[in-house]
Amino acid sequence: MRIAIVAGETSGDMLGAGLIKSLKDRYPDARFEGIGGPLMQAHGFHSFVPMERLSVMGLVEVLGRLFELLKVRRDLIKHWKKNPPDVFIGIDAPDFNLTLEQKLRAAGIKTAHYVSPSVWAWREKRVFKIAKAVDLMLTLFPFEARFYEEHQVPVKFVGHHLADKIPFETPVAPARETLGLDSKRPVVCLMPGSRSGEVERLGALFLQTAERMLLKRNDLQFIIPAASVERRNQIEAMLAAYPASLPVKVVLGQSHTCMAAADTILLASGTATLEAMLLKKPMVVSYIVAPLTYKILKKLVTQPYISLPNLLAGRELVPEFIQHEATPENLSEAMLVRLEDSDAMSQLHETFLFIHRQLKRNADEEAADAISALLQR
């Protein structure tokens, strides 16, 4: 059996690795190929091109890589039409994968898409393209599955693998000891993103926020987990050029440990907000994109929220400061509230725990079961 997969970034690589492991339990001799990262490759996956070539975000930002992306997709379509796999699974990366899925399905190849595009938030009419592109949609969240059911698209809610991996309660002390942090002083985790552009736009803003917080609370200590050696070098260069001396520790990787050690977290919108929620951490979410990208998205997006905790709850659980609202004043004030309002944070903890229980469904096995059923049709 040959199973084709395309994952576009780190979060997709994690999902793909878990899925491959569970599928191998069912099909020990299966071969896996396409585009994936180091976690998938560790399970024997053969990646035709480095996954990083697909890791680009933003309507404007993608233009610089458009011709390369189109060529990669054309090559994949040609290869799999000539050598059809038993099933193709696109993991996230909808702008790349949905067209790929549509072409392959038209050629008679079974297709599944893992991680729903945000059709419930913007460009809702994409659901008609999805209906033509996939035999099965696998969603991480229950509200997404309800949307597809309403549009008669075959769907299965599988839960989220992070909800399976993260325990309902995570102790703080071991994480602080691992990172060499002072156990008696409050810890603030700063996470300006995993991409160069994100760190460029949010890094200095987060440092300015830390400086303002220190004016009110001089007992604070800060930690920044860098997603890669390149991001660590980028962040350390920002710190070296920063005019004030800040008690900031930069570590390579260990984002989970850094979040577990924190009293509160300031972070870029993305999957990290879900992990912070599953760790039951108070947080403030921020994001800045290119001005033209923001202008376009503002007209298209129908949802009032961008962070996963708020989307899952259907209300504002955590504050979001986007684009012009993302100022050191706004961010520092919101962060200090989350350090000092213990009653509100206790209620937030219970809400996060309730959502965690909803998402814990053994996602890797659920997804593998759904793919197996699709293969047996």
Secondary structure by P-SEA (a helix, b strand, c coil): cbbbbbbccaaaaaaaaaaaaaaaaacccccccccccaaaaaabbbbcccccccccccccccccaaaaaaaaaaaaaaaaaaccccbbbbcccccccaaaaaaaaaabbbbbbccccccccccccaaaaaaacccbbbbccaaaaaaaaaacccccccccccccccccccccaaaaaaacccccbbbbbbbccccaaaaaacaaaaaaaaaaaaaacccbbbbbbbccaaaaaaaaaaaaaccccccccccccaaaaaaaaccbbbbcccaaaaaaaaacccccccccccaaaaaaaaaccccccccaaaaaaccccbbbbccccccaaaaaaaaaaaacaaaaaaaaaaaaaaaaaaaccaaaaaaaaaaaaaaac
